[in-house]
């Protein structure tokens, strides 16, 4: 179950993020505007979803959100390396 959750979490995070970046670049969105929008598009209140799940449904309901949070670490590494400001 955890492996399937991790695969879906990675696909959701990287899929949405890369797709948005491609579309935004094609539409001519400036890098300064694209980076914050990309982060907002990929981080969809995961922490809040985990907290609400635990309160309303019990600790086991927060597992998918916890797995998603661990999938977001490689995404942050990818974003940092691929969207770093150009060297001067």
ZIURSUL-V229215 format. One record per residue. N is the residue number from 1. RES is the residue in three letters. PHI is phi in degrees with one decimal (* if undefined). PSI is psi as a letter, one per 40 degrees, with the letter a starting at -180 (none if undefined). BURIAL is I if it has 24 or more other ideal C-beta (glycine too) atoms within 12 Angstrom, else O. Layout:
BEGIN
n=<N:N>
res=<RES:RES>
phi=<PHI:PHI>
psi=<PSI:PSI>
burial=<BURIAL:BURIAL>
END
This chain:
BEGIN
n=<1:2:3:4:5:6:7:8:9:10:11:12:13:14:15:16:17:18:19:20:21:22:23:24:25:26:27:28:29:30:31:32:33:34:35:36:37:38:39:40:41:42:43:44:45:46:47:48:49:50:51:52:53:54:55:56:57:58:59:60:61:62:63:64:65:66:67:68:69:70:71:72:73:74:75:76:77:78:79:80:81:82:83:84:85:86:87:88>
res=<UNK:UNK:UNK:UNK:UNK:UNK:UNK:UNK:UNK:UNK:UNK:UNK:UNK:UNK:UNK:UNK:UNK:UNK:UNK:UNK:UNK:UNK:UNK:UNK:UNK:UNK:UNK:UNK:UNK:UNK:UNK:UNK:UNK:UNK:UNK:UNK:UNK:UNK:UNK:UNK:UNK:UNK:UNK:UNK:UNK:UNK:UNK:UNK:UNK:UNK:UNK:UNK:UNK:UNK:UNK:UNK:UNK:UNK:UNK:UNK:UNK:UNK:UNK:UNK:UNK:UNK:UNK:UNK:UNK:UNK:UNK:UNK:UNK:UNK:UNK:UNK:UNK:UNK:UNK:UNK:UNK:UNK:UNK:UNK:UNK:UNK:UNK:UNK>
phi=<*:-65.1:-64.1:-65.6:-63.3:-66.3:-62.9:-64.5:-63.8:-64.8:-63.8:-66.3:-67.9:-70.5:-62.2:-63.6:-64.2:-68.3:-62.2:-62.8:-61.6:-62.9:-64.5:-64.5:-63.5:-65.1:-84.2:81.0:-70.4:-65.0:-56.7:-62.4:-91.1:-67.8:-62.1:-64.2:-64.6:-63.5:-66.8:-65.9:-69.2:-96.6:-105.1:-104.1:55.4:-61.5:-62.7:-65.0:-62.7:-64.3:-63.8:-65.8:-62.5:-63.4:-69.0:-83.6:-120.5:107.1:-59.7:-64.9:-71.6:-87.8:-58.6:-58.5:-67.7:-65.7:-65.0:-61.8:-61.7:-71.4:-77.2:-79.3:-64.6:-61.7:-63.8:-62.7:-63.6:-61.9:-61.4:-60.3:-79.3:-86.3:-117.6:-61.8:-58.7:-61.3:-68.3:-96.7>
psi=<d:d:d:d:d:d:d:d:d:d:d:d:d:d:d:d:d:d:d:d:d:d:d:d:d:d:e:f:h:i:d:d:d:d:d:d:d:d:d:d:d:d:g:g:f:d:d:d:d:d:d:d:d:d:d:d:e:i:d:d:e:e:d:d:d:d:d:d:d:d:e:e:d:d:d:d:d:d:d:d:d:d:e:i:i:i:i:none>
burial=<O:O:O:O:O:I:O:O:I:I:O:I:I:I:O:I:I:O:O:I:I:O:O:O:O:O:O:O:O:O:O:O:O:I:I:O:O:I:O:O:I:I:I:O:O:I:O:O:O:I:O:O:O:O:O:O:O:O:O:O:O:I:O:I:I:I:I:I:I:O:I:I:O:O:I:O:O:O:I:O:O:O:I:O:O:O:O:O>
END
